[in-house]
Every structure is written in C-alpha cells, then in structure tokens.
C-alpha cells in the first residue's frame, strides 16, 4: 500500500499549489566546512486552500527528525527527492517544523581548505536546485518569504538575501540572522561564506549597495565595481518601477559556475571579473553587473512560469543591461553590440532549429534573440509606450510568475502593433530577420560605415585601400577599425603594412589588439612597431604579443623575457604562467629551472582556482613538463565541480594514457590518491 500511495501522491504534487500556499519560512542552519555538511531547523507557515492528505517539500538526500505539524508529531516519509508530510490537512493556516541533515552533492559548494585558511562556501540554485541544501521548492511558482539564520565559525563573514537583522557571537561561532520582506522563488535563496570585506554606497532612491571583496583585492575595488551606482540609478529610472527589495549586495566568489547569478537582492559573480585598471579594459564586470541587476526586476520580481518563457528573464536582462551600458559607453557601443549579436544569430540560425519560445532554446537564443526581439518592439511602438507597458507588466504581476501573453497584454493596451506577426518572426521561428535588423542598425552612423567595410570583404585590396586608410584616420567608432584590421588578415604583409601602421597609430587598445591577434608572422622590418604592443595597457594584448615575439625572434627571447619577468596579468595569472612556460622553453635563459618548474606546477594544484589550474596544466602539457605531481593535479581536476575543468582533466588523461610510459606513471600514483580521485582514474584506466 505504501508504494501505491506514493505513486498516487506524485500525481498530486504537480498541482500542489492549488491545494497549499506556503507563505513564510524561518530556517536556522549550521554549516561544517570539514565534512561539507549542513544541519538545519526549519519552520514553514502555509495555508491549506483545499483539503489534502499529503504535502511535499523538495529535499534532496536529506535525513529528517522531529517533524511536527502545529507542534504535534506527524507521519512523514522521504523518497530521496522530497519529504512527504502525511496528515489530514484542512483549510486554514498551519505550521510545519523539522530538523534535517544534508551533505549536498550540488547547489552548495565548498572551495579552498581550512588548512590553507582560504575557505569559501557559496550556493547556486538556478539549474541546480536549492533543495539540495535547504528544504524548499523546485517549482518557481511557489514563492515564499525566507528568513535565514546562519551559524558559522566567527572568522567568516556571511552574505545572504535580505537585511542583516542581527549578528551574535557565541564563543567561537557567530549567528547571522537575515530577513526578507517579500516572497521569492526558492532557486533565488543564497549563501556566501568566507573572509570578505565590503564597501557600501547608496542609490539615489536610498537603497544600500553593499559591494564585497577579499582583503587581498582591496586595490581592485574601484575598477571591479566601476559604474555600479550609476547602473543601479539608471535601471531604476529606466524601468520605472522602484527596486523591489530593501538592499542590494554583490560578491565575487572563487570557482563560480557562471559569470554571475542574480539571487534575490544578492548577486554572486566570478572572480575573473575582479580586475585592476588594466584588466578592466579587457574583462570589465560592467555588462554582467548590469545584467544581474536587471534580473532583480525581470526574473526575481516577476518570474517566468516555465522554461518555455525563459526569455522573459534572460532576454529582458540582456536588453536592459545593454540600455544601461549605452548610458555609460554611448550609442555607438550600443549599436555595435547589437550588430555583433545579430551576426552571431544569423550564423547560428543556419543550424539552430529551436526558437525563443521553447524550453530547449540555446542560451544565445534566450539571451541575444530575446534582447533583439525587445529592441525591435521598443523601436516599433516607441519609447514612451514601451516603458509604460513594461512598468504596468511589472506592477501587475509583482511577486508572481508570468508568461509572454502577460507582457503582450500590456503592449496591446497602448499600441495596435501586430504582436502575432512579431511573435511568429522573433519568438516562434529560428530564422533571423536580417533585413529588419539591418534597417534598425542603419540608424547609427558607425554601423553604416561598418556595413560599407563589410561589403568590401571580397574586393581586392587596391580597390578599398584608400577608403580603409581614410577610415582608420577618422574618428569613427573603434569597432569599424577593428573590422578593417580583421579583413587584412590574409593579405600579404607588404601590401598591408601601411594600413597596419595607421591602425597602430590610432592608439586604441582594441584596434591594436586586433593587429596582435591577426599578425602571427612578424617580419623583421615590422618588429619595432609590433614591439610597442608590449606596452599596451591590456593583459590580453600583452599575452598575445609576448608569445608571438618569442616565437618569431629566437635571438631576442632573453630580452623579451627580461622585460616581462615581473608580469602577472589578470587574477588568473595569464601572463605569469605564459612567462614561466616560455622561460622554461628558452635555451640557456635560466641556469636553475627547478624553481620555475615548481612554480608552474604549483599553479596547477588545488591551491588555485580552476581557471589558473587549467591554464598551468595546458602549458605544462604543451611544453612536455610532466612528472607525478603534474599527473596527480590532472587527476584532481577530474573531481572538480566545474564540468569544463573536470572534462579537461578526463580528456587529457585519456590522451596521455596512450603513452605506455605515462600509463605506468598513472598506475604508480593511484594508491596515493583519495577515494574519489582513485575512482575517476580507475575508470579511465579501464576504458
């Protein structure tokens, strides 16, 4: 009977929100970094709308105790995915409370180690399910007010949703209590624990803007968070609806899965965007910053009711981030980004058969085509009508889930625009409407010139050289000049040298970087000019140029290495790891190479983030610097939570195992690995 009951119950769960409305939860959790576990006490208040005998709360692989309904013990069971509460639930308000223990396999991540005193713990609910670490609801339609108390070692700071109401020290532990005022979907519940510092600003509307960083990155605070307040003030004004939460926090975390995540009132983002003034030129957080902030309205205030409607979150966030960047960088930037995404969408439409309104649409489709659809609509009905429709849409459906027709309903009140045709072209088909897109792009002068450049792509150089020279010396936006440099890639050097010289003289970092990237073979008579790129304030340019010069001029290698020996680069050490690999590969450069080898191998270890480790491992393998330590670090990569890095580890081990000598080395290190690492390596050895 038990199994029959469970089968029948699962049929009800999909419709649970018709029977039960969860309102509020108070949770107290204690996190143990040593065994990567969570212990919690949870208390939910909910209204029963229709009598039912079973209520479920999503809870992945958790153990429960002290389960009570209105302070009386009740029957419950679990199926590995939910806790099932069994009782005669009648209409009215009820309280359910319980304790739980979990060792999350995903959604809650432990980075660093207590031995190295660099622990960070952070969450990622979207796509991973908060129910792995906190009993909650995978269904986005169930919105709850979350109040969370977090107990951790006093040496750590805690970031979570909402206002910090209290912080109480209790011996070596500290209780952090956070309160929310409004309901939200469970995937937006978040935690970040680590050694953070913060600076606080206030928006024009009075919202506290808390910006966190690690102590070592204090000097990078300004370029990392540059324009944050300006972005906030612009979006609040442009959207026309007051920021829906009481506070806004941002924090970079190590080995984050994505560029950023818009948890309610608290965005987490990747440390790759923690940059100094030079790094800002190539790796600015501005777009991610604006995108995640826009989600506080589009995704958090109103939430797409199903995966099919995902563009209502990502398309809107992408478009409004672009509007915010236009406020900072100007109209040429705005149109250049639209032009760039239009090219991507046109190319992708040749093979991509899934439209925007489909749960299986690609990220490019949800984000970029969704943004393009909004741009088309914005231009078609006019700024005033568009802004009013968005404002009404957000206000009408605040703290609810939505679909495309909800948004269209507000457009229809203000415009007679043919939304059926619009939807068919931009949301329901995969063909990119190039003609309509180009007509809109042509409103911008820089794009008009860019189109002229593109029309000349297949023309011989002598027919376009004068036009290119004139354009390179003009004040047209730099992306046009980049396009000219890219067109010269396959042209004989002696025919394009004058144009390359003009491009260098623009002094624009991005135009000069295009030269660095497209000119791999450098003639001696151009060496001095190319060498000037080494001094550009761009770590990306310096990386390309250092390698190309080292590769082209062996007799100059020592000079280039001397010039760059103190370079570090981005936070992922891109210049330092390149320098080490080049120094190790340069004959007679260093009489003692062991410290250099040790340093590069250390960067491949678990002491560093995945991006640094992978970069170091790539260079070690490329230059055939392989020993047992390198092989161990490669195996460790296979156990990492970032799938790209773990795949990198597996793929390279498979390749190395084809070498009989290295296979023996892998077999030799096997007993010295931990259980998880042994499992991964054994599986690869048996393939």
N, C-alpha and C positions, 0 to 999 in steps of 0.2 A: 504493500500500500504506500510506503514511503516514496518509492520511485515513481509510482503513478501520480502521487501528489506533486512531486517536483516537476514532472512533465506538464501537468495542468497549470502549475503556478507560472512556469516560464511563459505561457501564452498570455498571462495577465500582465507580466512585467512591462511589456512594451507599452501598455496602456495605463501604467500605474499613476501617471499624473492626472488621470481622470478620476482616480479614487482618493489620492493623497496629495497634499500640498505641503512640502517641507518649507518651513519659514526661517528658522534660526538654528545655528549650532554653536555650542561652546566646546572647544577642544583644548585639552592640555596634553602636550607631547614632550617626551624626553628622548633625545637622540644620542646614541652611543657611537662615536666615531670608530672605536676599536673593533666592535663586532658588526658595525654598519646596520644597527637595528633601531627600531622605533617602538617606544611604548607609549600608549596613549589612553586617556579617559575622555569619552565623547558623550555629549548630551544634546540630542536633537528635539526641537519642538516642531510639531506638524499638525495640520488639520486633516481630519478624515472627511472627505467630501461625500463618499458613498461607502456603505458598509462593506468590509472585505475581511478575509481571514489570513491574508499574508501580505507583508510589506517587505520590500527588499532594499538594501543599501549595498552599493557596489563596494567590494572589499576583496582585493586580490591576495590570496595566500596568507590570510591572517588568522591568528588564534584569538578567540574571544572568551571573556569571563564576565561575571556579574552583570548579566544582561537583564535589565528591568524596564517594565512599562509602567509609567506613573508610580515609580518606586516599589513595584512588586515584580518579583521574578517571573519571567515568561519563557515559554519554549522557543528555541531557535535551532537552526541548523545552518550549515555552510556548504557550498559546492565548489570552493576554490576561487570563485569569482565574486560571490555575494554572501552577505549574511541575510538569512531569511527569518524574519520575525513572525511568529505564528501565534495568533490570538483572534478573538472576536472583536475586530476593530469597528467601533461605531462612530457615527458622526460626532464631530467636536474636536477640541484641542487636546493633544496628548504629548507626553514626553517619553522618549526612549533614551536610556543611558547604558553604557557598557565600557569595558576596558578591552584593549587589544594589544597585540604584539605583532610586529612585521619585520621581515628582512627583505626590503624591496629589491626586485631584480631590475626595475627600471623606474623612471619618473623621479626618483630621489638618488642623487649621485654624490659619491664621496671622492674628492680629489685631494691629492697630496697625502701626507702622513704625519702622525704625531711625532715620529722620530725626527723628521725634518722640520717640525713646527710650522708646517705650511698647509694645514687642513683647510679645505673649503667644502661646504656641503650646500648643494643647491637643487632646485626642483625644475622639472619641465613637464607640465601637464598636458599641453596640446599634443595630440597624437600619441601620447604615452600613458595617459590616464592617471589622474591624481589618486584614484582608488588603489594604487599600488602602495601608497604610504599613509593615506588618510581615508577612512571610510566615508564615501561621498557618492557622487552621481555622474556616471559617464554620459548620461543623456543631458545635452546642453539646455534642454527645456526646463529642467528642474533647477531653479535659481534660489539660492539660499544666502542669508546674511551670515558671514563667517566671523567668529571671534576666536582668536587663537592665542593660547599661552604656550610659550616655548621655553623649555628648561635645558640649558646647556652650560658647559664649563664657562666660568666667568671671564676667561681670557678671550672669548669670542664675542663678536657683535652679531646681532640677529636683525635681518630685514624681512618683513612680511607685509601683507596687504593691510592697508588702513593706518589709523593713528596709533602710535605707541602710547598706551594709556598709563602703563607703569613699568618700572624696571626695578626688581627687588633682588638684592644679593642675599644668598643663603649659604653661608660658608664658602665653598669653592664653586658653587653653582649660582646661576642668575636666572630669575624668572622674567621673561619678556612677555607682556600682555598687549595684544593688538586687537583693536575693534574696528569693524566696518559698520557703516550706517545703511548701506543699500545692498540688495541681493545681487548675486552674480553666479555664473555657471562654475561648476567645480574645477574645470580644467584651468581656471584662472587663479586658483589658490596657489600661493608660492611661499618659498622659504629661501633665504640665502644666509649662510652662516660662515663666518670667517673673521679675519683680522682686517677690518675696514676702518677707514676714516671718512668723514663727509664734510661737504660744504653745503650751505643752504642759501638759496635765493628766494625771492617771492615774485610771483607773476603779477601783472597789472591788476588782476582780479583778487589778489591776496592769497593765492594757493601756495603753500610751502613747496619748494622744489628742492628735494634732497638729492645730492649727487655724491655717490660713494666712490672710493678708490682705495687701493692698498697703499700703505705708507711709502713703499719704495717708488710709487708712481706719483708722488705729490707734485713734482715739477711738470708732469704731463697733464695736470688737471685742466688747465685753460684750453689747450688745443683739443683735448679729448671732448670736453663738454662745450666747446665753442658754439655759440648761437642758440644754446638750449632755451634760455628765457625768451629770446626773440621768436623761436619756433613755437613755443607754447602760446605766447601772446597772439601771434598771427593766427594759429589754428583756432583758438577760442573765438577770435573775432570773425574769421572767415566762415567757420561752420555755423556760427550764430547761436549756438547752444552752450551755456555755461559748462565748463569742465565738470563732469558728473560726480567726481569723488572729492574727498577732503584734502588729499595730499598727493604728490607725485614723486616717486623715488626712481632712481636709476642706479644700477650697479653692474660693473663688469665682473664676470666670473670665469675662472680658468676651465679650459676644455669644454666650453659650452657647445651644445649640439648645433646651434644655428647662429645666424648673425645677431638676432635679438628675439625676445619674446615679451609680448605685451600683457603680462599678468595685470590684474586689476590694480591700478594705482602704483604699480611697481614693476618696471621693465628690467629684465636682465639682458645683458648683451655680452658678446665675445670680447675677450681681452685683446684680440687682434686690432680692435679699434682704440685701444689705449695708446696714444701716439704723442710724440713731441711735435714741435712746429714743422720740422722737415717731414716727418711721417704723415702729417695732415694733408700734404699735397697729393699723396697717392692713396691714402687709406682713411679718409675722413669718415667720422661717425655720423655726419650730418644727415644723410639720407635715412639710415637705419633709425636714428634718433627721431626724425620726423614721422617715419612710417609707424614705429611702435607707439608713438604718442597719438597719432591719428586713430589707432585701434582703440584708444580709450573711449572713443565715441562709436566707431564702426567695428564692432566685434564684442566690446565689453558692455557698452550702454545698450546697444541693440545687437543681438547675436543671430547669425544665420541659423535657421531652424533645421537645416540638413546640409550634408556635404555638397549636394547639388547647388546650394545657394552660396557657396563659399566665396564667390566673387564679391558679395555684399560686404565682406570683410577685407579681403586682400585687394580687390580692385579699388575700393574706396580708399584704403590706407595708402596704396601706391600712388593714386592720383592726388590725394591731399598732401602727401609728402612732397610731390613734385610742385604743387602750388606753393608750398612753404619754401621750397628751395628757390623757386622763382623770385620770391620776396627778397631772398638773400643774394642770389647769384645773377639774377636778371633774366630777361625774356629770351635772350639767345641761348642761355643754358637750358631753359625750359623746353624750347623747341628742338634743341639738339638731342635732348634725352628722348623726346617723343619720336624723333627721326630714327634714333638708334634702335628703339624698341620696335618701331614699325618694320625696320629691316629684319630684325630677328623673327618677328611674327610672320612676315611674308615668306621667309625661308622655311620656317617651321611648318607652315600650312601645306607645304608640299607632301609632308608625310604624317603630320598630326591630324588625326581624324576625329578628335574629341573636342566638342565646342565648350564654351564657357559654362553653360547650364548643364553640367554633367559632373557627377561626383568624382569621376576618374580623370577629369581635365588635368593637364600638366600645370606646374607652378607658373610657367611662362604665360599660359592661357589665363589662369585665375588672376595673376598679378597684372601683367602687362596688357593683355587684351581687355581685361576688366577695366583698367585705367583708361585705355583708349576709348572704350565704349562711353565712359563718363565724360571724357573730353569732347567727343562727338555730340553727346547730349547737351553738355554745357554750352557749346557753341551754337547748337541748333535752337535752343529755347531762350537763350540769353542769360546773362549773369544774374540778373535780379530774380527771374523765375526759378532758376536752378537753385540759388541759395535759399529761397523761401521754401521750395519743395523739400530740400534736404532738412531744413530746420523743422518743418512740420512732421516729416517722416520720423526724425529722431525723437521729437517730443511726444508724438502719438504712441510710439512703440517702446518708450524707455523701459529698461529692465525686462524686456520681453524678447522672444525670438521672432524673426521676420523672414519673409520671402520676397522675391523680386516684385511680385504684384503689389505688395505693400508699398514699395517705393514708387512703382508706376502709378499707383492710385493718387499719390500726391502730385505727381507731374501732370496728370490728367486734369486736376483742378485748376491748373494755371496755364495750360497750353493745349493746343489742338494737334501737337506734333504726333505723327503716326508712329506710335510705340510698337505696334505689331510688326511693321516693316523694320523698324530699328532693331527689335529683338531678334528677328529672323537673321538679319545681316551680322549683328555684332555679338549676339549671345547664343544663337542656335545653330550657326554654321561655322565651319573651320576656315573657310576662305577669308583671307584678309582683304578688305576693300581698299586696295591701293589707290584707286582713283579718288575716292572721298578723302582718304588720309592725306594724299599729296596736296589736294586743294586746300586743306586746312593748314598744312605745313607751309605752304607757299605764302602765307600771310607774313612770314618772317623773312627779312631781307637776307640774313645769313644763310638760311635754308635755300633761298632762291639761288644764291651763288653756289652752294653745295650741290644743288641739282645740276647746275651748269658743269661743275667739275666732274660729276658722275657721268654725264652724257659724253664726256671726252675720254672715258676709260679705255676704249678700244682704238682710239686715234693714235697715230704715230706722234712721238714727242715734238717733232718740229712744227706740227700743226697747233700745238697747245702751249708751247714753251713760253711764249710772250705773255699769254693770259695767266699762266701759273706764276711767272715772275712778278707780274703786276699784283696778283692776289696775295702772294707771300709778303709783299712790301706794304700792303694795305692794312687798315685797322679792323678787318673783318674778324669775326669770332674764330678762336683758335682751332675749333673742330674742322673748319674748312681747310685750314693749312695742314692739319693732320692728314686729311683725305688726300691732299696733293702729295705729301711725302709717301703715303702708302701706295699711291699709284706709280711711284717711281721705283718700286722695289725691284722689278725685273728689268729695268732699263740699264744699259751699260753705264759703268761708273763715269767714264769720260764724258758721256752725253748729259749726265745729270748733276755733275759736280757743282756747276754754278747755282742751280736751284737748291741743292743741299746747303751750300754756303749761305744762301739767302734765308733758308729755313733756320739755320743755326743762329743767324743774326736777329731773329725775332725775339730771342731771349725768353721765349715762352717755354716753361718746363715741359709741357705736354707735347708740343711740336718737336722740341729737341729729343724728347724720349722716343718719339716715333722714328727719328733718324737712328737712334741707338738700336732700336728693335728691328729695323728693316735692313741695316747695313752690317752683315756678319763678316764679310770680307773687306778689310780696310786697306786700301793702297797706301804705300809709304808717303806719297805726296799729300795725303789727307790726314795722316796720323796726328799731326799737331792740332788740327782743328777738332778731330774726334776726341782727342785727349781732354779738351776743355769740358767735355761732358762729365768727366770725373768730379768736377767741382760743382755740378748742379745740386741744388738742394732737393734731392729726390733719391731716397734709398733704392727705389726700383730702378731708376736710371743708372745709378752707380753700380748696382749688381750686374746689369746687362753689360755695361761698358767695361768694367773691370775684367769680366770673363773674356769678352771679345778682344780686348787689347792683349791680355795674357796669351790668348790663343793665336793671335795674328803676328805678334812680335816677340818671339822667344828670347831674343837678345836683350829685350827691355824688361823682362819679367821681374827681376830683382828690384828695379826701380818702381814698378807698379805696386809690388808687394810692400815695399818700404813705405810708400805713400798711404797705403790703405791698412796698415797693420793694426791701427787703433780703432778701425771702424767696427761698429756693432750692428747698426741698421734698425729695423723695426723691432718690436718686442719679441719677434720670433728669431732674432739673431741672423737674419738672412745674409748680411754682409760678413759677419764673423765666421759662420760656417763655410761660406764660399772661400774666404781668405785662408782658412785652415787647410781646406782641401787643395787649393792651388799651391800653397806653401809646401805641403807635403809632396806635391807632384812636380815641384821645380828642383831640378838637379842642382846640388851644391848651394841651395839657398840657406838651409839651416844645418849646422853640424850635429845638432841633437834634436831629432824629430820625435822622440818619445813623448815629451810634454805636449806637443801639438796633437799627436795621435790620442793621447789620454784625454785632452780637452774635447776633441771632436767626438770621441766615444762617450764621454760624459754627457754631451748634449743629446745623445741618442737614448739616454737612460730615463727611467721613470721619475727622475728628479725634475723633469721639464714637461711642458705641455706637449700635446700630440703633434702640433704643427712643427715645433722645434725638433722633436724626436724624429719625425718622418724626414724632415729636411736633412738632418745629420745622417740618418741611415741611408738616404738616397746617395749622398755624397760619398759615404764610406764604401758603399757597394759599387758605385760608379768608378771609384779610383782603386777598387780591389783591396781595400783595407779591411780585412776580415779576420777576426780571431774569436775565441769563445765568448768574450764579453759582448761583441757585436751580435753574435748569433743568439745569445740569451736575450738581449734587448729586442731583437727581431721577434722572438717568441713572445715576449711580454706584450708586444704590440697587438698580437692576435687576441688578447684578452681585454682590450680597451673598449670602453663604452661607445666610442665614436666609430661607427661602422666603416667609414672611409679608411681610418687608420688600421683597424683590425684586418680589413681586406688587403690593404697594402702589405701587412705582415704576412698573411697567408700566401698571397701571390708570389712574394719574393722567396719565401721558404720553398714553395713548390719549384721555383726556378733553380734555386741553389741545390735542391736535393738531386737534381740530375747529375751533379758532380759527385762522384763516388767518394772523394776525399772529404768533401764538406758533409756528405751524409754521415760518414763516420763521426765527424765532429758533433753533429746534432745528436747522434746516439750517445755520445760520451757525456754531453751536458744534461741529458734527460733526467738522470737521478737527482740533480741539484736544483731542479725547478720545483715550484709549488704545484699543488694538485691540479689547479685549473690550467696552468701552463703545460703540465705533463699531458693532460687530456688533449689539448689543442695540438701539441707537437706529435703525439702518438697517432692521432687521426690523420695528420698529414704524412707521417712516415708510412702509414698503411695504404695510402691511396695508390 
